[in-house]
Amino acid sequence: MTGNRAALRYAKALLSQAEEKSQVKAVLVDMERIVETLSVSNDLRAVLRSPVVKTDDKQKVMGEVFAGATQETKDLMGLLASNKRVSLLGQVAESFLDLYRKTQGIEMARVITAAPLTQDLEAQIMQKAKDMTGGSTIELSAEVDPSIMGGFILRVGDMQYNASIANQFQKIKQEFSKSI
C-alpha cells in the first residue's frame, strides 16, 4: 500500500462512502486525476504542503483545480482541510487506487524499457505479468530508461523479472571476474 496509515484510513472511508452511494467509478476517476495532477504540478504540491498557506486558501485551490470532482471527493477535501491534513491528499488518492485495485483483483505491473513499448512487446510483457501472478488482471504502467540498453524490467508486486541487456552484461561481468 502507498502512503501512511492516516491516508489509508481516509482512503478506506472514501471507498466505503463511494460504494454506499454507487459512485466508485466516478471517485476512481477523481483519484486518478488527483494523482496525475499532483505528479506533474510542483506548485500545487508546494501549496498543499506549505505551513504558511492558510487552510482556507488550500481548500479554495483544491476546489478550483478539481472543480469537476464528485461530491464525495469534495467532501474528502473539506474533511482533510478541517483536520489540517490537506498535505495527505495525494497519499489518500494513491491509497484509494491501491484499495480499489485490491478489491477488483487487479495487479499493478510496472515495466521499464530502453525505448517506448510497441504493441507486440506490450502484449508479451502483459502475458509475462499474467504468468507471474497466476493469471490476475493486470494494469500496466510503462517507463522509459535508456540506461537498461535493451530488453525490459518487469515488476509486479514484490516480484521482479529482469530481462534487460544491462543486467545480462552485469551477469557476464560477474562470471568473468569469478573465473579470473
C-alpha positions as a Python dict, from the first residue, in 0.01 Angstrom:
ca = {
    (1, 'M'): (0, 0, 0),
    (2, 'T'): (110, 352, -75),
    (3, 'G'): (110, 627, 184),
    (4, 'N'): (82, 637, 559),
    (5, 'R'): (-177, 498, 797),
    (6, 'A'): (-380, 819, 818),
    (7, 'A'): (-401, 836, 438),
    (8, 'L'): (-509, 473, 428),
    (9, 'R'): (-788, 540, 681),
    (10, 'Y'): (-919, 832, 474),
    (11, 'A'): (-899, 617, 159),
    (12, 'K'): (-1092, 331, 321),
    (13, 'A'): (-1361, 571, 440),
    (14, 'L'): (-1385, 728, 94),
    (15, 'L'): (-1412, 389, -75),
    (16, 'S'): (-1683, 283, 169),
    (17, 'Q'): (-1876, 606, 112),
    (18, 'A'): (-1839, 575, -266),
    (19, 'E'): (-1966, 215, -254),
    (20, 'E'): (-2269, 317, -46),
    (21, 'K'): (-2359, 586, -299),
    (22, 'S'): (-2268, 378, -607),
    (23, 'Q'): (-2007, 635, -702),
    (24, 'V'): (-1694, 415, -702),
    (25, 'K'): (-1615, 460, -1073),
    (26, 'A'): (-1662, 839, -1057),
    (27, 'V'): (-1448, 871, -742),
    (28, 'L'): (-1189, 644, -904),
    (29, 'V'): (-1163, 890, -1193),
    (30, 'D'): (-1123, 1175, -942),
    (31, 'M'): (-845, 992, -755),
    (32, 'E'): (-661, 913, -1080),
    (33, 'R'): (-686, 1280, -1175),
    (34, 'I'): (-556, 1391, -835),
    (35, 'V'): (-257, 1156, -855),
    (36, 'E'): (-179, 1268, -1211),
    (37, 'T'): (-219, 1639, -1133),
    (38, 'L'): (-3, 1622, -822),
    (39, 'S'): (265, 1424, -1007),
    (40, 'V'): (307, 1699, -1268),
    (41, 'S'): (241, 2013, -1061),
    (42, 'N'): (522, 2110, -827),
    (43, 'D'): (338, 2433, -746),
    (44, 'L'): (23, 2254, -631),
    (45, 'R'): (222, 2011, -417),
    (46, 'A'): (409, 2303, -263),
    (47, 'V'): (86, 2490, -181),
    (48, 'L'): (-77, 2185, -21),
    (49, 'R'): (231, 2111, 193),
    (50, 'S'): (311, 2470, 289),
    (51, 'P'): (261, 2560, 655),
    (52, 'V'): (247, 2926, 551),
    (53, 'V'): (-57, 2894, 323),
    (54, 'K'): (-383, 2914, 518),
    (55, 'T'): (-609, 2609, 521),
    (56, 'D'): (-895, 2809, 367),
    (57, 'D'): (-669, 2910, 80),
    (58, 'K'): (-560, 2548, 29),
    (59, 'Q'): (-925, 2443, 20),
    (60, 'K'): (-1003, 2712, -240),
    (61, 'V'): (-711, 2599, -456),
    (62, 'M'): (-824, 2234, -438),
    (63, 'G'): (-1180, 2341, -523),
    (64, 'E'): (-1061, 2530, -830),
    (65, 'V'): (-811, 2272, -954),
    (66, 'F'): (-1053, 1981, -904),
    (67, 'A'): (-1374, 2173, -982),
    (68, 'G'): (-1540, 1884, -1167),
    (69, 'A'): (-1491, 1636, -884),
    (70, 'T'): (-1770, 1427, -734),
    (71, 'Q'): (-1936, 1538, -411),
    (72, 'E'): (-1758, 1253, -229),
    (73, 'T'): (-1419, 1385, -341),
    (74, 'K'): (-1515, 1740, -247),
    (75, 'D'): (-1625, 1612, 95),
    (76, 'L'): (-1287, 1440, 133),
    (77, 'M'): (-1103, 1762, 51),
    (78, 'G'): (-1320, 1950, 301),
    (79, 'L'): (-1254, 1689, 569),
    (80, 'L'): (-878, 1698, 503),
    (81, 'A'): (-888, 2077, 527),
    (82, 'S'): (-1089, 2082, 851),
    (83, 'N'): (-848, 1828, 1003),
    (84, 'K'): (-547, 2022, 874),
    (85, 'R'): (-434, 1717, 674),
    (86, 'V'): (-451, 1865, 322),
    (87, 'S'): (-93, 1755, 256),
    (88, 'L'): (-221, 1395, 261),
    (89, 'L'): (-442, 1442, -48),
    (90, 'G'): (-201, 1269, -287),
    (91, 'Q'): (-136, 981, -49),
    (92, 'V'): (-509, 935, 11),
    (93, 'A'): (-569, 924, -365),
    (94, 'E'): (-289, 668, -416),
    (95, 'S'): (-417, 458, -125),
    (96, 'F'): (-769, 471, -271),
    (97, 'L'): (-639, 346, -606),
    (98, 'D'): (-448, 64, -433),
    (99, 'L'): (-756, -37, -231),
    (100, 'Y'): (-976, -27, -541),
    (101, 'R'): (-735, -246, -737),
    (102, 'K'): (-713, -491, -448),
    (103, 'T'): (-1094, -522, -423),
    (104, 'Q'): (-1115, -578, -800),
    (105, 'G'): (-827, -830, -810),
    (106, 'I'): (-616, -603, -1028),
    (107, 'E'): (-237, -627, -1003),
    (108, 'M'): (-19, -329, -1090),
    (109, 'A'): (271, -411, -1316),
    (110, 'R'): (548, -165, -1389),
    (111, 'V'): (770, -216, -1690),
    (112, 'I'): (1089, -30, -1766),
    (113, 'T'): (1217, -39, -2123),
    (114, 'A'): (1501, 130, -2308),
    (115, 'A'): (1260, 262, -2573),
    (116, 'P'): (883, 317, -2585),
    (117, 'L'): (677, -3, -2592),
    (118, 'T'): (547, -141, -2920),
    (119, 'Q'): (209, -313, -2918),
    (120, 'D'): (375, -651, -2972),
    (121, 'L'): (619, -605, -2683),
    (122, 'E'): (341, -475, -2458),
    (123, 'A'): (136, -790, -2530),
    (124, 'Q'): (438, -1011, -2447),
    (125, 'I'): (501, -822, -2124),
    (126, 'M'): (134, -841, -2024),
    (127, 'Q'): (147, -1218, -2078),
    (128, 'K'): (465, -1246, -1868),
    (129, 'A'): (298, -1041, -1591),
    (130, 'K'): (-8, -1270, -1602),
    (131, 'D'): (222, -1572, -1580),
    (132, 'M'): (398, -1418, -1278),
    (133, 'T'): (67, -1356, -1097),
    (134, 'G'): (-116, -1670, -1193),
    (135, 'G'): (-347, -1502, -1442),
    (136, 'S'): (-457, -1193, -1247),
    (137, 'T'): (-597, -890, -1422),
    (138, 'I'): (-300, -664, -1492),
    (139, 'E'): (-277, -287, -1512),
    (140, 'L'): (50, -188, -1680),
    (141, 'S'): (245, 132, -1635),
    (142, 'A'): (544, 187, -1861),
    (143, 'E'): (860, 388, -1807),
    (144, 'V'): (1148, 450, -2048),
    (145, 'D'): (1504, 428, -1910),
    (146, 'P'): (1776, 419, -2179),
    (147, 'S'): (2035, 303, -1923),
    (148, 'I'): (1900, -53, -1939),
    (149, 'M'): (2020, -59, -2304),
    (150, 'G'): (1750, -300, -2425),
    (151, 'G'): (1507, -563, -2307),
    (152, 'F'): (1289, -480, -2008),
    (153, 'I'): (1249, -494, -1632),
    (154, 'L'): (906, -603, -1510),
    (155, 'R'): (789, -552, -1151),
    (156, 'V'): (462, -698, -1027),
    (157, 'G'): (403, -661, -655),
    (158, 'D'): (717, -782, -483),
    (159, 'M'): (830, -989, -785),
    (160, 'Q'): (1075, -871, -1048),
    (161, 'Y'): (1175, -1015, -1385),
    (162, 'N'): (1488, -853, -1524),
    (163, 'A'): (1540, -918, -1895),
    (164, 'S'): (1747, -605, -1956),
    (165, 'I'): (2069, -607, -2155),
    (166, 'A'): (2239, -411, -1874),
    (167, 'N'): (2151, -697, -1635),
    (168, 'Q'): (2285, -957, -1877),
    (169, 'F'): (2611, -762, -1911),
    (170, 'Q'): (2636, -747, -1532),
    (171, 'K'): (2592, -1125, -1508),
    (172, 'I'): (2860, -1183, -1773),
    (173, 'K'): (3093, -944, -1589),
    (174, 'Q'): (3037, -1133, -1261),
    (175, 'E'): (3102, -1470, -1426),
    (176, 'F'): (3413, -1334, -1594),
    (177, 'S'): (3551, -1193, -1268),
    (178, 'K'): (3483, -1525, -1088),
    (179, 'S'): (3684, -1718, -1347),
    (180, 'I'): (3993, -1498, -1309),
}
